Amino acid sequence: MKTMPLGGGLTNQCWYIQLKNGLEYVWRPVSTTAFLVGISREKEAQVLSFLQGTELAPAPVWRSKHGLLVEWIAGKRVEQISLTELTRTMVSIHRLPAHLERANLPTLNFERLVTRYWNTIQNGQIKARIEPIYQLLRRPPDTFLTQDCLCHLDLGAHNMIQTPQQFKVIDWEYSALADPRIELALICINLTHTEAKCVVSQYCQSLGYPKEALWWQSVLAWFPHVRLMVLLWYMIANQQDLKAPHNPVIFELITQLESR
């Protein structure tokens, strides 16, 4: 048997496994940091099981209290992807009938997640600095209601594999039924104004939503709330990583929130 650590983020050290018979898998273990940021391999397995037959994601193979084994996706790591292709992939996920009760998928409650993150953070000095921001942004923005859909919530080239047939999406540990504007905001937040507006426009046209301007304004309304969520995530991830106690991304996000 051959094993090899895979490159990953702060919360998700996974392993490539090749058996003597040539079968290839990825082992996705449970870790302290993964638990603290709300990752559940059980819920991830539920999502991957739901996605079987869509050709969008790897198949779950086996799960225990220690982690999740999934199939290895053979293909080329995507270094760059056009916004058109990224939006098309997002639409293909969002239009799945995941809202049906029989899907039995995890649900993202934004306020509950952000509160969990907040209560996990140990850095009292930074918490004191950002508490007014947290109190202001911990609840979703006041905007029109829309139906939750399955969202990946970490969608980008870094989590996509190009196979001969299509793009496949990996690393579904954050996925849940959620307000689609959270995913749109996560994708658009670091784009230029023009790029972000094009993403929202393509998204609305693909799904037949006529009120593009209203959707655009509601995605903008989510921006600061999503920034807060990302900031708290980085703070938790970094307090578990002794090699990176002062991630500059944290202070950049704080500055953006303070100057909004």
Secondary structure as the mmCIF struct_conf table of DSSP 4:
data_model
#
loop_
_struct_conf.conf_type_id
_struct_conf.id
_struct_conf.beg_label_comp_id
_struct_conf.beg_label_asym_id
_struct_conf.beg_label_seq_id
_struct_conf.end_label_comp_id
_struct_conf.end_label_asym_id
_struct_conf.end_label_seq_id
STRN STRN1 LYS A 2 PRO A 5
HELX_LH_PP_P HELX_LH_PP_P1 LEU A 6 GLY A 7
BEND BEND1 LEU A 10 THR A 11
STRN STRN2 TRP A 15 GLN A 18
TURN_TY1_P TURN_TY1_P1 LYS A 20 ASN A 21
BEND BEND2 GLY A 22 GLY A 22
STRN STRN3 GLU A 24 PRO A 29
HELX_RH_AL_P HELX_RH_AL_P1 THR A 32 LEU A 36
TURN_TY1_P TURN_TY1_P2 VAL A 37 GLY A 38
HELX_RH_AL_P HELX_RH_AL_P2 ARG A 41 LEU A 51
TURN_TY1_P TURN_TY1_P3 GLN A 52 GLU A 55
BEND BEND3 LEU A 56 ALA A 57
HELX_LH_PP_P HELX_LH_PP_P2 PRO A 58 ALA A 59
STRN STRN4 PRO A 60 SER A 64
TURN_TY1_P TURN_TY1_P4 LYS A 65 HIS A 66
STRN STRN5 GLY A 67 GLU A 71
BEND BEND4 GLY A 75 GLY A 75
STRN STRN6 LYS A 76 ARG A 77
BEND BEND5 GLU A 79 GLU A 79
HELX_RH_AL_P HELX_RH_AL_P3 LEU A 83 HIS A 94
TURN_TY1_P TURN_TY1_P5 ARG A 95 ARG A 95
BEND BEND6 LEU A 96 PRO A 97
TURN_TY1_P TURN_TY1_P6 ALA A 98 HIS A 99
BEND BEND7 LEU A 100 LEU A 100
HELX_RH_3T_P HELX_RH_3T_P1 GLU A 101 ALA A 103
STRN STRN7 THR A 107 THR A 107
HELX_RH_AL_P HELX_RH_AL_P4 PHE A 110 THR A 120
HELX_RH_AL_P HELX_RH_AL_P5 GLY A 124 LEU A 137
BEND BEND8 ARG A 138 ARG A 139
HELX_LH_PP_P HELX_LH_PP_P3 PRO A 140 PRO A 141
BEND BEND9 ASP A 142 ASP A 142
STRN STRN8 CYS A 149 CYS A 151
BEND BEND10 LEU A 153 ASP A 154
BEND BEND11 GLY A 156 GLY A 156
HELX_RH_3T_P HELX_RH_3T_P2 ALA A 157 ASN A 159
STRN STRN9 MET A 160 GLN A 162
BEND BEND12 PRO A 164 GLN A 165
STRN STRN10 PHE A 167 VAL A 169
TURN_TY1_P TURN_TY1_P7 GLU A 173 TYR A 174
STRN STRN11 ALA A 176 ALA A 178
HELX_RH_AL_P HELX_RH_AL_P6 PRO A 180 CYS A 188
TURN_TY1_P TURN_TY1_P8 ILE A 189 ASN A 190
BEND BEND13 LEU A 191 LEU A 191
HELX_RH_AL_P HELX_RH_AL_P7 HIS A 193 LEU A 207
TURN_TY1_P TURN_TY1_P9 GLY A 208 GLY A 208
BEND BEND14 PRO A 210 PRO A 210
HELX_RH_AL_P HELX_RH_AL_P8 GLU A 212 GLN A 239
TURN_TY1_P TURN_TY1_P10 GLN A 240 GLN A 240
TURN_TY1_P TURN_TY1_P11 LEU A 242 LYS A 243
TURN_TY1_P TURN_TY1_P12 PRO A 245 HIS A 246
HELX_RH_AL_P HELX_RH_AL_P9 PRO A 248 GLU A 258
TURN_TY1_P TURN_TY1_P13 SER A 259 SER A 259
#
